[in-house]
Amino acid sequence: MQKEFIGVDIGGSNMKAGKVVNGSVVQSHLVEVDRNDTEEATLDKLFESINKVMTDSVEAIGIGVPAVVDPESGIVYDVQNIPAWTKVALKDLVYQKYKVPVFINNDANCFALGEKYFGKAQAYTNCVALSLGTGLGMGILIDNKLYNGVLCGAGEIGMLPYKNGIMEHYTGSFFFEETYGESAKALFNKALEDDSVALEAFNEYGKHLGEAIKAILYLFAPEMIVLGGSISNAYPFFKDAVMDSLGSFAYQKQLEHFKIETSDLVDSPILGAAALCL
């Protein structure tokens, strides 16, 4: 029989639950989130999204949360963009509701795990998944296993000091808005039309991301880094700048055994959350 799981992606503006069968999302439901909602109101929205895809054949539920997470107890702390969720026993609350096993982890870790089971990381033993979006998220796979660290805190490369702030300020969507006054999406559309300012924006972005990737290479020496998140769609516009940055990497021989790829998973956050059940 085919195993059926539910994966839930908790974002800053919405929650999306999907039923996953054999590595494909066969049904999904999205609910909008208001950052001013109470803890109870937000939980009700979570249950609403799950209810829409829940059936008796579902064997487990995986949830990806943009927060500090204790995967054993299933408690989440200080969820980004949901201020009311300062400490929520999410695993127990969801289990009490649905009576199936529940697995909770950081959303960047879920992205890495989804790539391991369903995407570009399947062929590699040691790799890193970088989520390029509002911030810079990172999931780490070592010897085919997800490395969480304490409270899923491993991989917070976006918080490293860099220039006049932290790495995330230069490798997340903040960079485009603060430096060029436009969103990454708007600049991407302009880059498609060969707009010189947009092309320069992504070139500059690639230089900063290249510095982050060099740090990852020095720390973990992965075989591959897979890029995901909305900004990864623009990779053709900043690929050359990333590669130029890697020109100053001290161990050039290592780069012969290293690749950068972009994710091609559809509904990657849901698949990643469902992969927790595996």
Phi and psi in degrees as GROMACS dihedral restraints (atoms count N, CA, C in turn):
[ dihedral_restraints ]
;  ai    aj    ak    al  type     phi  dphi    fc
    3     4     5     6     1   -74.4    20    10
    4     5     6     7     1   133.9    20    10
    6     7     8     9     1   -79.8    20    10
    7     8     9    10     1   139.6    20    10
    9    10    11    12     1  -122.4    20    10
   10    11    12    13     1   129.7    20    10
   12    13    14    15     1  -128.3    20    10
   13    14    15    16     1   162.0    20    10
   15    16    17    18     1  -113.7    20    10
   16    17    18    19     1   131.6    20    10
   18    19    20    21     1  -111.9    20    10
   19    20    21    22     1   137.2    20    10
   21    22    23    24     1  -125.3    20    10
   22    23    24    25     1   127.6    20    10
   24    25    26    27     1  -107.1    20    10
   25    26    27    28     1   116.6    20    10
   27    28    29    30     1   -98.6    20    10
   28    29    30    31     1   109.9    20    10
   30    31    32    33     1  -106.2    20    10
   31    32    33    34     1  -175.6    20    10
   33    34    35    36     1   -75.4    20    10
   34    35    36    37     1   -29.9    20    10
   36    37    38    39     1  -115.6    20    10
   37    38    39    40     1   -10.4    20    10
   39    40    41    42     1  -158.1    20    10
   40    41    42    43     1   165.3    20    10
   42    43    44    45     1  -120.5    20    10
   43    44    45    46     1   137.9    20    10
   45    46    47    48     1  -132.3    20    10
   46    47    48    49     1   123.4    20    10
   48    49    50    51     1  -110.1    20    10
   49    50    51    52     1   142.9    20    10
   51    52    53    54     1  -141.5    20    10
   52    53    54    55     1   143.0    20    10
   54    55    56    57     1   -87.1    20    10
   55    56    57    58     1   128.2    20    10
   57    58    59    60     1  -113.5    20    10
   58    59    60    61     1   125.0    20    10
   60    61    62    63     1  -128.8    20    10
   61    62    63    64     1   120.6    20    10
   63    64    65    66     1    52.0    20    10
   64    65    66    67     1    43.2    20    10
   66    67    68    69     1    79.2    20    10
   67    68    69    70     1    11.9    20    10
   69    70    71    72     1  -128.1    20    10
   70    71    72    73     1   142.4    20    10
   72    73    74    75     1   -84.6    20    10
   73    74    75    76     1   112.3    20    10
   75    76    77    78     1   -96.2    20    10
   76    77    78    79     1   -15.7    20    10
   78    79    80    81     1  -160.4    20    10
   79    80    81    82     1   141.3    20    10
   81    82    83    84     1  -147.4    20    10
   82    83    84    85     1   161.7    20    10
   84    85    86    87     1  -148.8    20    10
   85    86    87    88     1   132.3    20    10
   87    88    89    90     1  -112.4    20    10
   88    89    90    91     1   137.7    20    10
   90    91    92    93     1  -127.0    20    10
   91    92    93    94     1   131.7    20    10
   93    94    95    96     1   -75.0    20    10
   94    95    96    97     1   147.4    20    10
   96    97    98    99     1  -118.1    20    10
   97    98    99   100     1   136.3    20    10
   99   100   101   102     1  -104.5    20    10
  100   101   102   103     1   123.3    20    10
  102   103   104   105     1   -63.1    20    10
  103   104   105   106     1   -14.1    20    10
  105   106   107   108     1   -92.9    20    10
  106   107   108   109     1     1.2    20    10
  108   109   110   111     1   -65.3    20    10
  109   110   111   112     1   153.0    20    10
  111   112   113   114     1   -73.9    20    10
  112   113   114   115     1   168.1    20    10
  114   115   116   117     1   -57.5    20    10
  115   116   117   118     1   -44.3    20    10
  117   118   119   120     1   -66.1    20    10
  118   119   120   121     1   -41.7    20    10
  120   121   122   123     1   -63.9    20    10
  121   122   123   124     1   -38.9    20    10
  123   124   125   126     1   -69.6    20    10
  124   125   126   127     1   -38.3    20    10
  126   127   128   129     1   -62.6    20    10
  127   128   129   130     1   -39.5    20    10
  129   130   131   132     1   -60.9    20    10
  130   131   132   133     1   -38.5    20    10
  132   133   134   135     1   -68.2    20    10
  133   134   135   136     1   -37.2    20    10
  135   136   137   138     1   -60.4    20    10
  136   137   138   139     1   -47.4    20    10
  138   139   140   141     1   -63.8    20    10
  139   140   141   142     1   -36.3    20    10
  141   142   143   144     1   -60.2    20    10
  142   143   144   145     1   -45.2    20    10
  144   145   146   147     1   -65.1    20    10
  145   146   147   148     1   -39.5    20    10
  147   148   149   150     1   -69.8    20    10
  148   149   150   151     1   -41.1    20    10
  150   151   152   153     1   -55.4    20    10
  151   152   153   154     1   -35.7    20    10
  153   154   155   156     1   -67.7    20    10
  154   155   156   157     1   -21.0    20    10
  156   157   158   159     1  -119.8    20    10
  157   158   159   160     1     0.2    20    10
  159   160   161   162     1   -79.5    20    10
  160   161   162   163     1   133.6    20    10
  162   163   164   165     1  -137.7    20    10
  163   164   165   166     1   169.8    20    10
  165   166   167   168     1   -65.3    20    10
  166   167   168   169     1   -19.5    20    10
  168   169   170   171     1   -85.9    20    10
  169   170   171   172     1    -7.6    20    10
  171   172   173   174     1   -69.9    20    10
  172   173   174   175     1   129.7    20    10
  174   175   176   177     1   -97.4    20    10
  175   176   177   178     1   -23.6    20    10
  177   178   179   180     1  -165.6    20    10
  178   179   180   181     1   163.9    20    10
  180   181   182   183     1  -127.3    20    10
  181   182   183   184     1   130.6    20    10
  183   184   185   186     1  -115.3    20    10
  184   185   186   187     1   139.5    20    10
  186   187   188   189     1  -131.5    20    10
  187   188   189   190     1   127.5    20    10
  189   190   191   192     1  -101.6    20    10
  190   191   192   193     1   129.7    20    10
  192   193   194   195     1  -127.9    20    10
  193   194   195   196     1   133.7    20    10
  195   196   197   198     1   -80.4    20    10
  196   197   198   199     1    73.8    20    10
  198   199   200   201     1  -163.8    20    10
  199   200   201   202     1   174.1    20    10
  201   202   203   204     1   -74.4    20    10
  202   203   204   205     1   131.1    20    10
  204   205   206   207     1  -133.2    20    10
  205   206   207   208     1   138.0    20    10
  207   208   209   210     1   -98.6    20    10
  208   209   210   211     1   101.7    20    10
  210   211   212   213     1   -67.1    20    10
  211   212   213   214     1   -22.7    20    10
  213   214   215   216     1   -74.5    20    10
  214   215   216   217     1   -52.4    20    10
  216   217   218   219     1   -81.2    20    10
  217   218   219   220     1   -22.0    20    10
  219   220   221   222     1    76.8    20    10
  220   221   222   223     1    20.0    20    10
  222   223   224   225     1   -89.3    20    10
  223   224   225   226     1   134.1    20    10
  225   226   227   228     1  -111.0    20    10
  226   227   228   229     1   144.4    20    10
  228   229   230   231     1  -123.6    20    10
  229   230   231   232     1   135.9    20    10
  231   232   233   234     1    49.1    20    10
  232   233   234   235     1    61.6    20    10
  234   235   236   237     1   -67.8    20    10
  235   236   237   238     1   128.1    20    10
  237   238   239   240     1   -60.2    20    10
  238   239   240   241     1   134.5    20    10
  240   241   242   243     1    69.6    20    10
  241   242   243   244     1     3.7    20    10
  243   244   245   246     1  -127.6    20    10
  244   245   246   247     1    78.7    20    10
  246   247   248   249     1   -55.8    20    10
  247   248   249   250     1   -28.3    20    10
  249   250   251   252     1   -70.6    20    10
  250   251   252   253     1   -19.1    20    10
  252   253   254   255     1   -91.5    20    10
  253   254   255   256     1    77.4    20    10
  255   256   257   258     1   -87.5    20    10
  256   257   258   259     1   -33.6    20    10
  258   259   260   261     1  -157.3    20    10
  259   260   261   262     1   107.8    20    10
  261   262   263   264     1  -129.3    20    10
  262   263   264   265     1   125.7    20    10
  264   265   266   267     1   -79.9    20    10
  265   266   267   268     1    69.4    20    10
  267   268   269   270     1   -64.5    20    10
  268   269   270   271     1   -41.5    20    10
  270   271   272   273     1   -58.6    20    10
  271   272   273   274     1   -48.4    20    10
  273   274   275   276     1   -65.4    20    10
  274   275   276   277     1   -41.2    20    10
  276   277   278   279     1   -64.3    20    10
  277   278   279   280     1   -41.7    20    10
  279   280   281   282     1   -72.1    20    10
  280   281   282   283     1   -39.1    20    10
  282   283   284   285     1   -62.5    20    10
  283   284   285   286     1   -43.6    20    10
  285   286   287   288     1   -59.9    20    10
  286   287   288   289     1   -31.3    20    10
  288   289   290   291     1   -77.9    20    10
  289   290   291   292     1   -40.5    20    10
  291   292   293   294     1  -116.6    20    10
  292   293   294   295     1   -13.8    20    10
  294   295   296   297     1    58.7    20    10
  295   296   297   298     1    37.0    20    10
  297   298   299   300     1  -129.7    20    10
  298   299   300   301     1   157.6    20    10
  300   301   302   303     1   -56.2    20    10
  301   302   303   304     1   141.6    20    10
  303   304   305   306     1  -127.3    20    10
  304   305   306   307     1   135.6    20    10
  306   307   308   309     1  -126.9    20    10
  307   308   309   310     1   132.6    20    10
  309   310   311   312     1  -123.1    20    10
  310   311   312   313     1   140.1    20    10
  312   313   314   315     1  -157.8    20    10
  313   314   315   316     1   169.3    20    10
  315   316   317   318     1   -63.8    20    10
  316   317   318   319     1   144.5    20    10
  318   319   320   321     1   -64.7    20    10
  319   320   321   322     1   -34.2    20    10
  321   322   323   324     1   -67.7    20    10
  322   323   324   325     1   -36.8    20    10
  324   325   326   327     1   -64.5    20    10
  325   326   327   328     1   -38.6    20    10
  327   328   329   330     1   -62.0    20    10
  328   329   330   331     1   -40.8    20    10
  330   331   332   333     1   -58.8    20    10
  331   332   333   334     1   -45.3    20    10
  333   334   335   336     1   -62.5    20    10
  334   335   336   337     1   -43.8    20    10
  336   337   338   339     1   -67.4    20    10
  337   338   339   340     1   -38.0    20    10
  339   340   341   342     1   -61.5    20    10
  340   341   342   343     1   -39.7    20    10
  342   343   344   345     1   -66.7    20    10
  343   344   345   346     1   -33.0    20    10
  345   346   347   348     1   -68.8    20    10
  346   347   348   349     1   -41.2    20    10
  348   349   350   351     1   -85.8    20    10
  349   350   351   352     1   -34.1    20    10
  351   352   353   354     1  -125.2    20    10
  352   353   354   355     1    -8.3    20    10
  354   355   356   357     1  -127.4    20    10
  355   356   357   358     1  -145.0    20    10
  357   358   359   360     1   -67.2    20    10
  358   359   360   361     1   -21.0    20    10
  360   361   362   363     1   -83.9    20    10
  361   362   363   364     1    -2.3    20    10
  363   364   365   366     1   -58.5    20    10
  364   365   366   367     1   -32.6    20    10
  366   367   368   369     1   -89.7    20    10
  367   368   369   370     1     2.6    20    10
  369   370   371   372     1  -121.3    20    10
  370   371   372   373     1   150.4    20    10
  372   373   374   375     1   -90.2    20    10
  373   374   375   376     1   -41.6    20    10
  375   376   377   378     1  -126.6    20    10
  376   377   378   379     1   115.5    20    10
  378   379   380   381     1  -153.0    20    10
  379   380   381   382     1   169.5    20    10
  381   382   383   384     1  -129.7    20    10
  382   383   384   385     1   140.6    20    10
  384   385   386   387     1  -111.9    20    10
  385   386   387   388     1   126.3    20    10
  387   388   389   390     1  -112.4    20    10
  388   389   390   391     1   124.5    20    10
  390   391   392   393     1  -100.5    20    10
  391   392   393   394     1   115.7    20    10
  393   394   395   396     1  -103.1    20    10
  394   395   396   397     1   102.9    20    10
  396   397   398   399     1  -149.6    20    10
  397   398   399   400     1  -129.6    20    10
  399   400   401   402     1   -56.2    20    10
  400   401   402   403     1   -41.7    20    10
  402   403   404   405     1  -125.7    20    10
  403   404   405   406     1  -159.2    20    10
  405   406   407   408     1  -121.0    20    10
  406   407   408   409     1   105.3    20    10
  408   409   410   411     1  -102.7    20    10
  409   410   411   412     1   150.2    20    10
  411   412   413   414     1  -140.9    20    10
  412   413   414   415     1   133.2    20    10
  414   415   416   417     1  -117.5    20    10
  415   416   417   418     1   142.9    20    10
  417   418   419   420     1  -120.3    20    10
  418   419   420   421     1   129.0    20    10
  420   421   422   423     1  -116.2    20    10
  421   422   423   424     1   118.1    20    10
  423   424   425   426     1  -121.6    20    10
  424   425   426   427     1   126.6    20    10
  426   427   428   429     1    50.9    20    10
  427   428   429   430     1    44.7    20    10
  429   430   431   432     1    67.1    20    10
  430   431   432   433     1    14.4    20    10
  432   433   434   435     1  -124.6    20    10
  433   434   435   436     1   145.9    20    10
  435   436   437   438     1   -71.5    20    10
  436   437   438   439     1   130.6    20    10
  438   439   440   441     1  -101.4    20    10
  439   440   441   442     1   114.1    20    10
  441   442   443   444     1   -89.0    20    10
  442   443   444   445     1   -40.1    20    10
  444   445   446   447     1    72.2    20    10
  445   446   447   448     1  -176.8    20    10
  447   448   449   450     1   -68.4    20    10
  448   449   450   451     1   126.7    20    10
  450   451   452   453     1    51.9    20    10
  451   452   453   454     1    38.6    20    10
  453   454   455   456     1    56.3    20    10
  454   455   456   457     1    30.9    20    10
  456   457   458   459     1   -87.1    20    10
  457   458   459   460     1    -5.0    20    10
  459   460   461   462     1   -70.1    20    10
  460   461   462   463     1   144.9    20    10
  462   463   464   465     1    92.8    20    10
  463   464   465   466     1    10.5    20    10
  465   466   467   468     1   -80.8    20    10
  466   467   468   469     1    58.5    20    10
  468   469   470   471     1   -66.0    20    10
  469   470   471   472     1   -25.9    20    10
  471   472   473   474     1   -63.8    20    10
  472   473   474   475     1   -19.0    20    10
  474   475   476   477     1   -90.6    20    10
  475   476   477   478     1    -3.1    20    10
  477   478   479   480     1   -65.4    20    10
  478   479   480   481     1   139.2    20    10
  480   481   482   483     1   -58.9    20    10
  481   482   483   484     1   135.7    20    10
  483   484   485   486     1  -156.4    20    10
  484   485   486   487     1   126.6    20    10
  486   487   488   489     1    50.0    20    10
  487   488   489   490     1  -122.2    20    10
  489   490   491   492     1   -95.5    20    10
  490   491   492   493     1    18.2    20    10
  492   493   494   495     1  -163.8    20    10
  493   494   495   496     1  -125.8    20    10
  495   496   497   498     1  -125.8    20    10
  496   497   498   499     1   164.5    20    10
  498   499   500   501     1   -56.0    20    10
  499   500   501   502     1   -36.8    20    10
  501   502   503   504     1   -61.7    20    10
  502   503   504   505     1   -30.6    20    10
  504   505   506   507     1   -65.9    20    10
  505   506   507   508     1   -20.8    20    10
  507   508   509   510     1  -109.3    20    10
  508   509   510   511     1    -9.5    20    10
  510   511   512   513     1  -125.1    20    10
  511   512   513   514     1     5.2    20    10
  513   514   515   516     1  -111.9    20    10
  514   515   516   517     1  -176.8    20    10
  516   517   518   519     1   -64.5    20    10
  517   518   519   520     1   -19.9    20    10
  519   520   521   522     1   -52.4    20    10
  520   521   522   523     1   -41.0    20    10
  522   523   524   525     1   -56.3    20    10
  523   524   525   526     1   -47.7    20    10
  525   526   527   528     1   -68.4    20    10
  526   527   528   529     1   -41.6    20    10
  528   529   530   531     1   -68.8    20    10
  529   530   531   532     1   -41.5    20    10
  531   532   533   534     1   -80.6    20    10
  532   533   534   535     1   -31.7    20    10
  534   535   536   537     1   -91.7    20    10
  535   536   537   538     1   -36.1    20    10
  537   538   539   540     1  -118.1    20    10
  538   539   540   541     1    -4.1    20    10
  540   541   542   543     1    71.8    20    10
  541   542   543   544     1    14.1    20    10
  543   544   545   546     1  -139.4    20    10
  544   545   546   547     1   158.9    20    10
  546   547   548   549     1   -73.5    20    10
  547   548   549   550     1   159.9    20    10
  549   550   551   552     1   -60.2    20    10
  550   551   552   553     1   -36.9    20    10
  552   553   554   555     1   -65.6    20    10
  553   554   555   556     1   -43.7    20    10
  555   556   557   558     1   -63.4    20    10
  556   557   558   559     1   -42.1    20    10
  558   559   560   561     1   -68.7    20    10
  559   560   561   562     1   -34.1    20    10
  561   562   563   564     1   -61.5    20    10
  562   563   564   565     1   -46.1    20    10
  564   565   566   567     1   -62.0    20    10
  565   566   567   568     1   -37.0    20    10
  567   568   569   570     1   -70.7    20    10
  568   569   570   571     1   -36.8    20    10
  570   571   572   573     1   -62.6    20    10
  571   572   573   574     1   -34.8    20    10
  573   574   575   576     1   -61.5    20    10
  574   575   576   577     1   -24.0    20    10
  576   577   578   579     1   -99.1    20    10
  577   578   579   580     1    13.9    20    10
  579   580   581   582     1    66.4    20    10
  580   581   582   583     1    28.7    20    10
  582   583   584   585     1   -66.5    20    10
  583   584   585   586     1   127.3    20    10
  585   586   587   588     1   -66.8    20    10
  586   587   588   589     1   -38.4    20    10
  588   589   590   591     1   -66.4    20    10
  589   590   591   592     1   -42.7    20    10
  591   592   593   594     1   -64.0    20    10
  592   593   594   595     1   -41.7    20    10
  594   595   596   597     1   -63.7    20    10
  595   596   597   598     1   -39.8    20    10
  597   598   599   600     1   -65.9    20    10
  598   599   600   601     1   -37.0    20    10
  600   601   602   603     1   -60.5    20    10
  601   602   603   604     1   -45.4    20    10
  603   604   605   606     1   -72.9    20    10
  604   605   606   607     1   -31.0    20    10
  606   607   608   609     1   -63.3    20    10
  607   608   609   610     1   -43.7    20    10
  609   610   611   612     1   -66.6    20    10
  610   611   612   613     1   -41.4    20    10
  612   613   614   615     1   -58.1    20    10
  613   614   615   616     1   -43.7    20    10
  615   616   617   618     1   -61.6    20    10
  616   617   618   619     1   -33.8    20    10
  618   619   620   621     1   -63.7    20    10
  619   620   621   622     1   -43.0    20    10
  621   622   623   624     1   -67.5    20    10
  622   623   624   625     1   -44.4    20    10
  624   625   626   627     1   -62.9    20    10
  625   626   627   628     1   -35.5    20    10
  627   628   629   630     1   -60.0    20    10
  628   629   630   631     1   -36.6    20    10
  630   631   632   633     1   -66.5    20    10
  631   632   633   634     1   -37.9    20    10
  633   634   635   636     1   -64.9    20    10
  634   635   636   637     1   -41.0    20    10
  636   637   638   639     1   -67.2    20    10
  637   638   639   640     1   -37.1    20    10
  639   640   641   642     1   -61.0    20    10
  640   641   642   643     1   -41.2    20    10
  642   643   644   645     1   -60.9    20    10
  643   644   645   646     1   -41.1    20    10
  645   646   647   648     1   -64.1    20    10
  646   647   648   649     1   -41.0    20    10
  648   649   650   651     1   -63.3    20    10
  649   650   651   652     1   -41.6    20    10
  651   652   653   654     1   -66.3    20    10
  652   653   654   655     1   -36.5    20    10
  654   655   656   657     1   -79.9    20    10
  655   656   657   658     1   -42.8    20    10
  657   658   659   660     1  -121.4    20    10
  658   659   660   661     1   -16.2    20    10
  660   661   662   663     1    45.5    20    10
  661   662   663   664     1    54.5    20    10
  663   664   665   666     1   -72.7    20    10
  664   665   666   667     1   159.7    20    10
  666   667   668   669     1   -76.1    20    10
  667   668   669   670     1   -28.1    20    10
  669   670   671   672     1  -155.8    20    10
  670   671   672   673     1   146.0    20    10
  672   673   674   675     1  -118.3    20    10
  673   674   675   676     1   127.1    20    10
  675   676   677   678     1  -105.5    20    10
  676   677   678   679     1   130.4    20    10
  678   679   680   681     1   -98.5    20    10
  679   680   681   682     1   133.3    20    10
  681   682   683   684     1  -135.8    20    10
  682   683   684   685     1  -170.7    20    10
  684   685   686   687     1    86.0    20    10
  685   686   687   688     1   164.7    20    10
  687   688   689   690     1   -60.4    20    10
  688   689   690   691     1   -36.5    20    10
  690   691   692   693     1   -71.4    20    10
  691   692   693   694     1   -21.4    20    10
  693   694   695   696     1   -63.7    20    10
  694   695   696   697     1   -20.5    20    10
  696   697   698   699     1   -61.7    20    10
  697   698   699   700     1   -24.6    20    10
  699   700   701   702     1   -91.9    20    10
  700   701   702   703     1    11.2    20    10
  702   703   704   705     1   -52.4    20    10
  703   704   705   706     1   -38.2    20    10
  705   706   707   708     1   -57.6    20    10
  706   707   708   709     1   -24.0    20    10
  708   709   710   711     1   -87.2    20    10
  709   710   711   712     1   -15.4    20    10
  711   712   713   714     1  -125.3    20    10
  712   713   714   715     1     6.3    20    10
  714   715   716   717     1   -59.4    20    10
  715   716   717   718     1   -48.0    20    10
  717   718   719   720     1   -61.2    20    10
  718   719   720   721     1   -38.4    20    10
  720   721   722   723     1   -67.2    20    10
  721   722   723   724     1   -38.5    20    10
  723   724   725   726     1   -61.3    20    10
  724   725   726   727     1   -47.0    20    10
  726   727   728   729     1   -64.6    20    10
  727   728   729   730     1   -36.1    20    10
  729   730   731   732     1   -62.8    20    10
  730   731   732   733     1   -41.0    20    10
  732   733   734   735     1   -61.4    20    10
  733   734   735   736     1   -37.8    20    10
  735   736   737   738     1   -70.8    20    10
  736   737   738   739     1   -10.4    20    10
  738   739   740   741     1   -63.7    20    10
  739   740   741   742     1   -23.2    20    10
  741   742   743   744     1   -96.7    20    10
  742   743   744   745     1     6.4    20    10
  744   745   746   747     1   -65.8    20    10
  745   746   747   748     1   133.9    20    10
  747   748   749   750     1   -68.0    20    10
  748   749   750   751     1   -28.1    20    10
  750   751   752   753     1  -113.5    20    10
  751   752   753   754     1    75.0    20    10
  753   754   755   756     1   -62.1    20    10
  754   755   756   757     1   -29.4    20    10
  756   757   758   759     1   -60.7    20    10
  757   758   759   760     1   -34.4    20    10
  759   760   761   762     1   -61.6    20    10
  760   761   762   763     1   -33.3    20    10
  762   763   764   765     1   -68.4    20    10
  763   764   765   766     1   -17.6    20    10
  765   766   767   768     1   -69.0    20    10
  766   767   768   769     1   -17.2    20    10
  768   769   770   771     1  -115.6    20    10
  769   770   771   772     1    30.4    20    10
  771   772   773   774     1  -137.4    20    10
  772   773   774   775     1   141.1    20    10
  774   775   776   777     1  -133.4    20    10
  775   776   777   778     1   152.6    20    10
  777   778   779   780     1  -117.0    20    10
  778   779   780   781     1   126.9    20    10
  780   781   782   783     1  -130.4    20    10
  781   782   783   784     1   164.1    20    10
  783   784   785   786     1  -110.9    20    10
  784   785   786   787     1   143.9    20    10
  786   787   788   789     1   -66.8    20    10
  787   788   789   790     1   141.3    20    10
  789   790   791   792     1  -119.2    20    10
  790   791   792   793     1    17.1    20    10
  792   793   794   795     1   -73.0    20    10
  793   794   795   796     1   135.8    20    10
  795   796   797   798     1   -89.1    20    10
  796   797   798   799     1   136.3    20    10
  798   799   800   801     1    58.3    20    10
  799   800   801   802     1    43.4    20    10
  801   802   803   804     1   -53.5    20    10
  802   803   804   805     1   -44.4    20    10
  804   805   806   807     1   -61.5    20    10
  805   806   807   808     1   -37.4    20    10
  807   808   809   810     1   -70.2    20    10
  808   809   810   811     1   -45.2    20    10
  810   811   812   813     1   -61.0    20    10
  811   812   813   814     1   -39.9    20    10
  813   814   815   816     1   -63.7    20    10
  814   815   816   817     1   -41.9    20    10
  816   817   818   819     1   -66.2    20    10
  817   818   819   820     1   -40.9    20    10
  819   820   821   822     1   -64.4    20    10
  820   821   822   823     1   -31.5    20    10
  822   823   824   825     1   -63.0    20    10
  823   824   825   826     1   -23.1    20    10
  825   826   827   828     1   -58.2    20    10
  826   827   828   829     1   -30.9    20    10
  828   829   830   831     1   -72.3    20    10
  829   830   831   832     1   -17.1    20    10
